[in-house]
Amino acid sequence: MRLDRIDKAGAIAGATEAQAPRKTGAVAFEEALRKATGSESTTAAPGLDFSKHALQRLEQRGIKLDDQLMERLTGAVDRAATKGSRTTLVLVDQTAFVVGVPNRTVVTVADQENLREKVFTNIDSMVIA
C-alpha cells in the first residue's frame, strides 16, 4: 500500500514527475482540498497521513476537512495511542475514519450515507471525537 504525505507546496513527498497529482477537471485534488479546508497548507492533518484510498474516498464523497475536524481527529488518534490501540474507528460527527494508530495513517473514510449497514472489521478500538 502506498502512502502519500502532501507537503506545504502541494507536492506529494517522494513522487516523481510521472506520479504528479492528476487533475480532476481544471483543479488538482490537493488544490480542491486546500480550498475546502480554507488552508494554504495542503497537509490534510498535522501529524496524520492519509492513504491514497482515503484521499480518494474524501474526494468521491465530497467530505470537507476543516481545522476543527482535523483537531478532533488528531486528538482522537492521540487518545487511542495512549490506550495502545493499533487500528481504531474514529467517529467525528457524521464521518467515520479508520486509522492505523502506530503509523498515524487514515486508511479509509465514510460519511453518514456510506455508514448504513456497513461493518468495520480489523479494528481494536473506537473513539468518538
PyMOL commands that set and color helices and strands:
alter all, ss='L'
color gray80, all
select helices_A, chain A and resi 17-19+29-37+52-61+67-82+112-115
alter helices_A, ss='H'
color red, helices_A
select strands_A, chain A and resi 3-4+23-24+27-28+49-51+87-92+95-100+105-110+125-128
alter strands_A, ss='S'
color yellow, strands_A
deselect
rebuild
show_as cartoon
